[in-house]
Amino acid sequence: MKKKVHIISHSHWDREWYMAYEQHHMRLILLMDDLLELIEKDPEFNSFHLDGQTIILDDYLEVRPERREAVKEAIANGKLRIGPFYILQDAFLVSSESNTRNILIGMAESKKWGDPVMLGYFPDTFGNMGQTPQMMLQSNLDTAAFGRGVKPVGFDNEVLEDNHYSSHYSEMFWEGPDKSKIFGLLFANWYSNGNEIPTQVEAAKEFWTQKLLDVEKFAATDHYLMMNGVDHQPVQKDISKGIRLANELFPEYEFIHSNFTDYLDSVQKELPESLGTVYGELKSQETDGWFTLANTASTRVYLKQWNTRVSRQLENITEPLAAIAQELTGEYPHDQLDYAWKTLMQNHPHDSICGCSIDEVHREMIPRFEKAHEVGKYLADDALMTITDNIDTSEFPEQAKPFVVFNTTGTHKSGTITLDIELERKTFAEGYPAKLYQELEEKPAFDYKVIDANGKEHPATVTEENVRFGYDLPKERFRIPYMQRYVSVTLEVENMAAFSWETYALIKGKAKVGRKEAPIVSNQGNLLENKHVKLEIAENGTLTVTSKASNKKVANLLVFEDVGDIGNEYIFKQPKGDQALLSTHFPFKVEVIENSELLGKVQLTHFMKVPKSADNRLAKEQQAVVDFRYREAQRAEELIPFTIKTIISLDAVSGHVEFETHIDNQAEDHRLRVLFPTDIDAEEHEADSIYEVVKRRNKVSRHWLNPANPQHQHAFVNLHSQEYGLTLANFGLNEYEIFNQTIAITLLRSVGELGDWGYFATPEAQCKGHQIFHYALEIHGQPATRYKTYQNAHAWQVPFVAQQTALHTGTLPANKQYITIDGKHFAVTALKRRRHDNKLVLRGYNLADQETDLVIKKNNQEKLSLLNLLEEEVGQVEDTLKPYEIRTVGISEEE
């Protein structure tokens, strides 16, 4: 029987990268025009794999709308193979829900055209997430193809039993942390191993002799995969001629123009018993460590911060509020939300969200973030108005100013919320604006306090009255401009239930003395303390934090480290012999910013000096395309001021300390991190990943050569022992490293070139100007208590939401928990509505590696059904959650 060579035509289509989007876009038009013409003219042309992403169809038809029927016919005839995803995302830098929506929307878009290719397609993802097997199976996919993360050894090379990240073959099984297992296909010779097949005899002999040798080295069966294409590759128009010639020259093989469906069906029928299994996340752990591309997590950090902001808005604020409001209106903004999600996901391909493109690309990303964010805010505000207009506030005293506070996260949440409360307004219809302003400004001032629906006073601070311009935009009439007299209220909220609201009101009257506790800040700003935490600023400008619950004191925290970086947007490279500059070696000062019984803020300013840039050698080495590993450039001798201002915040009821670090970066070619040293001696740590609290070893493999070991995170990283642990939360700071018992969070990486296959200058990747970074620290006791700090880290990324309303009757109570979730290890990622029937959907995952109870209730009249990630009904809901399980639940009211 002949060995069979499956040749699959494709083009890996980065929408934007080393050229601006529209440059690539115009080339896509040429590709698709040629492809449709070839499909029409060449009956031997089997098919073209459209890179697993349906957005390519939208991009093409945006310019060629008249070709819709030709595209549709090509898909129907199997000549154009599409889906199953909307885009090819970077798995580690986008949220769990973003990964799911890419599948959910991608499948729906695919089915508008025909049948998608049922293959999890990750050809160039910068590492593969550990929960991929479970996510694929929950999306009706049992196979994934990927280009990175696994080290193939081939032939008889030894694979050690404890080596989970190497495989004898390009084919393997892939098992996730929950024991889900799928078939995995590695592009061992990359997804270009069959590119540009020769049609001339001598060239074809040379080409195939080497290519067959390469592919046979790693293949587990006699079915060989040759990928005819590469990045932005035009379709090979004479592919049929090249295949005919190959069959003539190599008669012991059968060369066919194939597709993934046929190839996977053939290869899986002949898999050997010796096929190996790889486990968990695949991040090239068994390589030399230089090309994991993990440093893209810290490239252009502003993109990551924007992405986190929009993700939290859509996932944790807009969708839960819209889901609640739907019960009042019967309507849910599916189309608007899909538009927002699609706009956001256009920034999620690896070359986009990773920040590893030219400056023009990343400039274009900001408007997409802004557009998706504004849609999210509009829909959230609309839902808020709907809900609050239906809440009964009639029990409050006359003249009270009611407002409603919402916790839209899936866990209990404590903290403070500040909102503006309107006291009075005068519309422009009542007079000249300047006069109205003056009338309101001259009104007498009063004292105010905050009460709940039962009349109980709550700790709050209220500012003096101010006046400003405002306007309303009613849905059924013209805009209404006005002048508004208002105050700002800061309210303490303690242990507010998940997915709940509480109604308060501002009333006239002098507040009580308070809770009889001292202000948070004392000792000229060097001490902050509440009932949970004590924080002291030491003589070297570091922090000592004591957790009162665990009675554990941790010193020398919050050290800023600056080093040189002569790498590129993909990879950090510290100059040879470069010594870190630490904030402990420079002067600092402390200032009190705010101090009350509710909230204390101090500003800790470090006056560092750092080199202005790299020396002149770097520019020459970049232009000469010298491999970053062999560069000789050093940091320049000239030093410039580098002032780091960090606002340290502690409220009265939270167990965590918040940090807001400001810099005005005028230096180039450097990296800034914040260090949290510990005395924790542990072999591994945990970090927030995609539907998983992933365990990672603190030490690298024996193959690792890179001095650094950067890792990805989302909301937190944790290092713990049996005695205590530290959880560091962050907002859009996706890179960390564990070394010498220290957690290092990267705040900024400034570089001046793209890297990869040539020299592309990226001056905006130096990230000059004002930058702000948000992160938080929480200490916990015994290991079992760490999960609550993980939930707190998730909740910390999502602010309380509040809306002022009027005195009125309503069908909703003043205080309510919309849905109760009894599962201490369950992390909620979504509360939304299913598109085709508006069924309420709750999704989340088990934070722990152990089984846990999970009970979900809503009004005690609900009917629960188990859904997959495509939100299809797949079974009954159990009251236990398996280790690492991703669970989606449909919730219906009993009739």
N, C-alpha and C positions, 0 to 999 in steps of 0.2 A: 504494500500500500504506500502510495506516495506521501511524502511530507507536504503539508498544505501551508502556503504562505498567504495570509489574509492581509490584503492591502486596503487600508481605509483612508479615503481622501478627507481632509479636514483643513481648517485654518484656525489656529489658536488666536482668538480675536480680543486682544487687550483694547478696550474702547479708547483708552488714553494712556500714554506712557512717555516715550521719548519725543513725541510730538503732541501738540494740542489735540483735543477731542475732534474738532472738525477736520483736521488733517487726516486722522485715522478714518473718520467718518466718510470722507470723500473716496478714500481707497476702498472702503467697504462697498460703496456703490459699484465701483468697477468690478470687485470680486463677484458680487451677486449678479450683476449683468452678465458677466462671462459665464458664471455657473448656470444660470437659467438657459443661456444659449447652448451651452454644452449638453445639458440634459435633453434639450430638444433635438440636437443634431446627432448625438452619439448613443445609439441603442445599447452599446456594451457598457456604458457608464452606470455602475451599480447605484451609487449614492454618494452624498456628501454629508459628513457629520458637522452640524452647525454649532460645534463647540459647547454643546450642553446648555446654552443660554438663549432664551426666547427674545430677549431685548434686541438681539441682532435684527429680528424681523421688524420690530418697531422702527429701528434706526434706518433700515433700508426703505421701508414704505413711507417714512416721513418725507423722503425725497422722490421716491418713485411710487406714488399711490396707485398709478395705473397698472402696476405689475402685481397687484394683490391676487388676481385670479391665477396668474402664472405661478406664484408662490404656493397658493393653495393646492393647485394641481400637482406640483412637484412633491409636496408633502403627502398628498393623498396617494400618489403612485410610489411612495417609498424612496423617491430620489433625493429628497431633502429630509434629513433625520434631525429632529428638533428635541429640545428639552432635556431633562425635566426641570431645570432651574430657570429662574428669571435672569440672574447674572451669575458669574463665577466669582464668589466672594472670597475674601480672606477670612478663613474660618475663625481664627483666634482673636481678631481685632473687632469683630462685630458681635453683638449680644446673642444670647441663646435664642431669643425670639426673632432676631433678624435672620439667623440661620434657618429657623423654621418658616418664617414668612417667605424667604427666598424659595423654599420648596413648595409651600402652599400656593403662593401666587404663580410660581413657575409652572406647576402642574395644571393649574386652572387656565393659564395662558396657552399652554401646549394643547390642551384638549379643545380649545376653540378652533384649532387648526386640524387636529388629528390625534394620532397616538404618539405619545412621547417615547423616546428611548429610555427604557427602564434601567438606567445606569446612574449611580452616583458618580458624577464626573468632576474630579478635582485634579486636573492635569498639572497645574502650576501653583497650587495653594502652598503658602509658605508654612508648611507643617500641617498635620492632620489631627483633628480633635479626637480625644479618646472615646467620646460617645457617638462617633460616626456609625458604628455597627447598629446600635440601638435606634438611632435616628433614621437610618436607612430602612430598617425593618419596619419601623412605625410609619414609613412613607411608601410602603409596598415595594421597596427596592431591596434586592438581596445581594447586590454586587456594587463595589466601588472601584474606580480606576483612579490612580494617583501617580504623581511624578516624584514626590519627595517623601522623606521621612524614614525610609527603610534602606538598609545597606544590603544589596544583593551580593552573594558570595560566589555562586555558580559552581558547576561541576562538583568536584569532590572536596572543595574547601570546607574546613570544619566550621560548624556553627555550635558554639558552646551551649549547653543546656540552659544556663542562666541568662543567655543573650536573647532578649525578647524583641530586639529591633533589627535583626538580620534574618535573611531568608535564603535558602538554597536557590530558590527559583524566583522568576518574575511573577509567578502565580503563588498565592498563599491564602490561608484563612486569616481573618482579622477578628479578634475577640475584644469586646469592650469590657469595661469594669463591671457591668451588670451580667456578664457572661453571654450577651448577645453575640452571635457569630455570623459573619457574612463572607462571601468570596471576595478576595482582594486581588487587584491586578496592578502591578507596578510597571510603569514605563521605564524599565531598567536601562534602556539605551535612549531614553528620552522620547518625547512625542514627535520626534522628527527623524526617527531611524529609517524611514522609507521616503524621505523627501526628495523631490526632483529625480525621479527614476529615469535613467538614461534610455534613449531610443537608438543609440549607436552601439554597434557590436562590441568594440573593444572597451568602451566606457562601461557598458552594461556588464561585461565579464568582470571587470575590476570592482565595480560597485557591488554586485551581488555576491561575489566571493567573500568580500569583507563583511557585508551586512548580514549574510547568513551565518557566518562564523560568530558574529557578535550576538545575534538573537538566540542562536542555539545554545550559547554558553549559559543562559539563564532560563530557558524555556523548560517547563515541566512536562510538556506533551509535544507531539509532532505537529501542532498547530501553532504557527508563528505569526506574530502580529507586527505588521510594518505600517507605521503611521506616515502617510503621504501628506506632509504639511508641517508647518511650524508657525511661529508668531507672524501674523499678518501675511501669510503666504497666499499668493494668488493660486487659483485652482490650476492644476496641471492639465492643460487641454489635450495633450497627447498621451494621457495615462494609459489608454487602451492599447496604443501601439507599444508602449514600454512593457506592458504586461505580456502581450503576445511575444515580444522578443525574449523576455525572461523565460517563458515556457519553452521556447526553441533552444535556448542556450543551456538550460538546467533541467533536462527531462526527468530527473529523479524527484523533482519538486513539482507541485501544482500551484501556480500563482493565480490567485483570483482577486477580482475587485470585490471587496466585501463590505461589511458593516458590523457594528458592535453586536447587534442582536444575533446574527448568524455566527460570528466568531465566538461569542461567549457560550452559545449553545453547544458548539463543537468542542471547545476546549474543556468545558466542565464535564463532558461525558467521558473524558479520558484522563482525568486527574490521577496521579499516582498516590498510593497509600502513604508515601513518604512526604507528602506535602506538609509544609510547616505552618505554624500559627504565630502571628505577631499580636502583641497585646497593647491595648490602651492607646494613648496618644503617640503619634509617630512624628517625631521632631528631629530626626537624624541624630539621636542620642549616641549612636555608635560610630560617628564620624570624627573628623579632627576638630569639629566645632566652629570652624570659620564660616561655613556657608549655611547655617541654620536660618539665617535672615531674621532672627529674633529681634535684632536691633531696630528693625522697622517699627517696633512697638514704641520707640522713643523718637522717631523721626517726625519732625513737624508736629509736635505735641498738640498744637492748637487744633489740628484736625481731629485728633482723638477726643479732645475735650468737647468739640462741637458734636461729634458723633454720640458721645455719652449724653449730652444735653438733649439732643433730639430723641434718642432712644428712650430716655426716661420720660420725656414728655408724652410720646405716643403710647408706650407700653404701660406706664405706671400712673399716668394722670388722665390722658384723654380717653383711652379705651375703657377703663373702669367707670369713669363718670358717664360716658356715653352709654355704657351697658346698663347703668342704673336708670338713666333718663329714658331709655327705651321703654321701660315698664309704664311710663307716664304718657308717652307720645305714640308708642307703637312703631316708632321709626328709629333706625340706626344708620349712621352715615357710612355705609360700606364703601361706596364709590369714592367719597372724599378721603377716607382712610387709606384705601388702596392707592390713591394718587399720592398721598403723603408717603406711604411706605415705598412705592416705586421710586419716588424722587430721592428719598433717603438711600435706597439700595443702589442707586446709580453711583453713589460714592463708595460702595463697598467692594468693588474689585480690588485685587491685591495691589496693583500699581497705583490705585487711588487712595484708599484708606491707609495703606502702608506709608504713604508720603514719599514714594520712591520714583517720582516722575519729575518732569521739568516744571518750572514755576508756573507756566501758563495753565497747566492741568490743574494745579491745586488752587489757583485763583478762581477757576470756574467751579470748584467744588463748594466754595463758601456760599454762593447764592442758592445752591441746591439744599444745603443744610438750612439756610434761612427760610427758604420756601416751605420745606417740610415742617419746620418748627412753627412757622406762622399758621399753617393749616392746623397743626395740633393744638395750638393755643386758641384759635378761633372755635374749634369744635369743643374744646374743654370749657371755654367760657359759655358757649351756648348750652351745654349740658348742665353747667352749674346754675345758670339762670332758671332752667327748667326745674331742676330739683328744688332749689331754694324757694322758688315761687310756690311750690306745693308743700312746703314744710309749715306746720302750724306754729306760729309764733304769737298767737293771741294771748297767751298766758303772761307775757311780759308786761310791765307797767306801761301806762300811756307815756308817750314821749321817749320811750326807750329806742335804741338803735340796734336792732338785732343783727347778728352775723353768724354764719355757720362755718365750722372748721371741719375739714375732711381729712381722714387718713386713708389715702388711696393705695397704700402698700399692703402686702399680704402678711404683715406681722405687726405686733404691738410696737408703738413708736412713742418716744418721749423727746421733748425739746421745747423750743420756743417758736412762736410765729409772730411776725410783725405785719400788720395790715393797716390800711388807711380807712377810717370810718367817716363818712360824710355826716356832718351835723345839719347843714342847711345848704340849699342852692337857690340861685336866682337865674332864670333863663334869660337869654338875650331879648326875648319878647317882652320882658318886664322893664327894659330900659337900656341905657347906654352902658356898654361893658365896663368902662373905667369907673363909672359911678357905682355900678353894682359891686365891683371889686371893693371900692372904698366903703360902701355900706356894710358889707360883710366883715371887712377888716376892723371896723370900729365897734363891732358888737362886743359886749362884755364877756370876759373869760370866766369859765367855771371849772370846778374840779369834777373829775369823772372816775368811775370805777366799773368793773366788769362783773356781771352776775350770770349765772346759768338759769335754765328754765325753772328751777326750783327756788330761785332767789338767793342762792348761795354765792358769796363773793369769791372770786378767783384771783390769785396773784397776777398783777399786770402793771405795766407802766404806761402812762399816757402822756404824750407830748403836748405842748401848747398848741392852740388853734392856729391854723394857717389858711390862706386863701389861694386858689389857683383856678385856671381855666379847665373845663372839661366838656364832654359832649356825649350824647346818646345817639345810637343809630337804630331806631325802631324798625322792625321788619316790614311794617305796613304803612309807614309814613316818613316824612322828610326828617333829616337830622335835627337834633335839638342841642344847640350850644348853650353853655351856662357858666356861671362862676360858682365855685364850691368852697364852702368853709368846712374844714376837716381837721381831724387829729390822727396821729399815728399811735396805734396800740400794740404793745408787745405783751403777749399772753403766754403764760406757762402751761404746757400741755404734758401731762404725765401718764405714761402707760396707756395711750389711746389704742383701742382695739383695731384690728385689721379691718379694712373696708368698712369704716364706720364714719358717722358724723355726729357732732355735738353742737348744739346751738347756745350761743351766749348773747349778751346784749350790753351795750355801753349805756350807762345811766348817769345822771348828775348825782354828785355826792362825793364826800371826801373818803378816800380809801382808808381801810383799817391800817393799823401800824404795820401789818405784814405778818410774816410767818415767824417773826422774832429771831430770825437768823441773821448773821452778819453778812455784809456784802461779800461777794465772791472773791474780790481782789483785796490784798493787804500787803504790808511791808514794801511800800513804794512800787508795787507792781511785781515784786519778786515771788509772791505767793498767790496761788489761786486754789480755792478749795470748795468742795461741796460735800454732800453726804456720802458720795461714792469715791471721790478721787482727791488727792492732794498733789499739787504740782509746785515745784520750787525751781527757780532759775539759779543755777550755780555760778560760781565766780568766773568760770571759763565760757559762759554763755550757753551752756547745755542745760538740759532739763533733768530733774529727778522727779519721777512720777510714782506715787504710792497708791496702790489699790487697797481700799479699806476692807473690802469683802475678803480678799485673799491675804491681806496684810503683807503684800509683796511690794518692795521698793526697787525700782529700776533706775539706774543713774546713767549719765552721759548720753542722753537721748538728744536728738535733733542737732546733729552735726552736719554742716554743709561741706561737700567735697567737690572741688573743681579740678579737672584734669584736661589735658589736651586730647583732641580727636582729629586724626589725620585720615580717617576713613571716609565713608561716603554715606549716602542715604540708606543703604542696605546694612552696612556693617561698621561698628565702632572699632577704632584702632588707636590705642594710646601710643604716643611716640616712645621710642626706646629710651629707657632711663628716666622718663618723666615722673616727677614726684607730685603726689596729690597736694593741693593747697586746701587746708582745713579751716573752717570758721573759728575753731578754738585758738588759732594763732593770730587772730585779729581782734581789734577793739569791738565793743558792742554797747548798746544802751537799751534801757527799758522805759517805756512810757505807758501810762494807763490810758486806755481809749474809752472804756465804758465800765461802770461798776455799779451794780445794784444787787439786791437779793436774788434777782432772777438771772442775771447774766453778767459775766465779767470778761473783759477783753483787754489784753495788753499787747503792745507792739514791741517785738524784740528785733532790733536792727543790728545786723552784722556789717561792719565796714571792711570788706575784703578788697584786695587788689589782685588782678589776674592779668596774664599776658594778653596783649591786644589781639593776637591772632597766632597762627603758625608762622614760621619764618618763610623767607622767599623760596625756599626749596620746594615747598608744597605745591605752589602754582605750577612750577616746571614739571614736577612729577605727575601732576594731574594731566597736564597737556600732553605729556609723553605716554600717558596711559600706563604708568608704572603700577604694578599690582600693589594694592595697599599694604600687603604683608611685608613688602620689601622696601618700603619708603624710608628715607633717612631724615625727613623733615623733623624739626623740633619746634617748640613754642618760641615765639619772638621774645626778645629781652625786654621790650617796652611794656610796662605795666599800666593798666588803667583802673580807675575805681570801679568796684563791683559791689554795690550796696544791696543787701538782701534784707527786706522788711517782712517779718512774719507776724501776723496777727494771731495770737493764741486765744482761743475762746473756750469758756467753760460755763455751761448753764447750771441751774440748780438741781436738775432732775436727771441728767444723763450721766452715764458711766464712761463716756469717751471725751477726749480732748480734741478739739478741732484746730486745724492750722490753715492759714491762708497766706501763702508766701508770694510776695511781689518782687519783681526785679525789672530793671530797665537794661536789657541786654544790649551792650554795644561791643561785646567781644565776639570773636569768630573762632571757629575750629576748636571747640571745647565742649565738655560735658559737665553738667551740674547735677549732683545727686544729694539727697538727704539721707543720712545714716541713722539707724536706730540700733546701736550695739546692745547685746544681751550677754548673759552667761549661760544660755541654754545650749546644752550639748546634745544634739539630736542628729540622727542620720537622715531624716527627711523632714519636709515641711509640707504645708497645704496652701493651695491658692484657688481662687475663684476662676473657673473656666466655663466651658459651654456645657450647661446642664450637669455640672460636675464640680465637686470640691476635689481637685486632683492632688494626689500625693506625688511629690517629686523628691528625688534623692538630692542631698546637699553636696555630694561629691560627684565629680564627672567620671566618665568611663576611662578605661586605660588607653583608649584611642584619642582622647581629647587633647588638642594642642593649644587651642585658643585660651589665653590667660583669663578671659572673662567667661561667665556662664549666664548670659541674660535669659530671662524667662518672661512669659506672658502672664498677665493677670487681668481680671476685670475689676470687681468691687473690692477685693481684699487679698492679702497674703498673711499667713499665720505661721509662727514658729513657736513650738511649745515643748515642754517637758512634762513629766508626771507632776511637777510642782506647780508650774504656772506657764502662761504663754502670752504672747503679744499678737494682737490682730491689728494690722495697719490697713485702714480703708483708704480709698482714693477716689477721685473723680476725674476720669479720663487720663490717668497716668498708668499706662498699660505695661510698663517694663519695670522689673525688679531683679535683684540678684541677692542670693544668700552667700555670704562668705565670712569666715572667722566669727561665726555666731552672730553676725550682723545682718539686718535687713536693710538693703539699699534700694530706695525708690528713685528712679530717674525722673528729674523734673524737666531737663532741657538738654537737647543734643544739637549743637550747631555745626553744620557741615556745608561745604560749598560745591558738591558735585553729586550727580546721580549715581555714578558707578556703573557696574555691569560691563557692557561690551564696548564702551567707547568713552569719550569725554563729553559730558553734557553739563555745563555750568548751571548751578542752581543757587544763586546768591540769596534768594529768599528762604532757602532752607537753613540759613544762619539764624533765622528767627530773631532778628533784632527788634528792639523796642520793648514796650511794656508787656510783661507776661505775668499771669496770675495762676497759682497752683493750689488746689484744695486737697487736703488729706486729713486723716484723723487716726487717733491711737486709742485702743482699749486693751486693758490688761484683764486677763481672766485667771481663774484658779485651776482646779483639776481639769484634765483634758475633756471630760464630758461637758463642761460648761462652755467650751469654745464655740459650740454651734449657735448659741444665742448671740455671741459677738459677730458671727457671720451674718445672721439675720439683721442685726443692727447696722452692719456695714451696707447691706443692700438698702435698708430703709433710709439710711443717712443720705444716700444719693437722691432721694425723692423728698422734696419739701412738703410740709403741710400745705393744703389748699384752703383758701377761705373766700367767702363771698358775703357781702352785706346784703340784707334783704329788708323788707318792710314788716310792719305789724299786720298780720292777716291770718285767717284760718287756712287750713290745708289738710290734705289727705295723708300726709306723712308726719310721723312724730318728730318732736324736737331732737331727740337723740335715738340713734339706731345703729346696730351692726347689721349691715346688709347681708353678709354671709359670714358664717363662722367656720373656722378651719382649726380643728384640733389635731395638730401634728407637729411636735416640737422640732422635727428635723426637716420639715417640708418647706421649700423655698418656692414661692409663687412667682411665676414669670408672666402670666397673662390672665386678665379677666376681660372677656370680650363677648361678642355675639357671632354665631355662625352665620355665614352669608345666606344660605338658601332658606333657612327657617327661623333665624334670629334666636336660636337656642343659646342660652347662657353657657359659655365655655370657660372653664378654669383650668389653667395648666401650671405645672411646676415640677419639681424633682426632689429626690431625697439627698440631703446634704451629707448624709452619713453612709458608711460602709456596712451598716447593720440595718436589719428590718425594724420598722417603726410603725406605730399605729397612726392612722389618718382617718379622721371622720369629718365630713363636710356636710353642713346643714344650712338650709335657707328656709326660714318660716316653718320648719318642721312639716312641710307639705310637698317636699321636692321628690322628684324621681331622678336618680342618677344613672348615667350610662357611661361606659368606658369608651373613649375615642382614641384614635391614633393621631399622629401629627397632621394628617390631612383632614382631621376632624370628622372622620367616618366612624360609625358605630361598629365596635369590635367585641363588645362583651359587657359583663357586669362589673360593677365597682366593688372591690373588697375594702375592708377596713384596715388592711395592713399594706404598707408600702415596702417593696423589696429594696435591698441595697442598690444605690445608684439609679433607681427606677425613675424614668420620666413618665409622668402621668398627666393625661388630659381627660377631664371629666365634663360631660354634658349635663346640664341641670335644667330640668323641666318642672313646672308646677303641675301637681296632680290635678286632674279634672274632677 
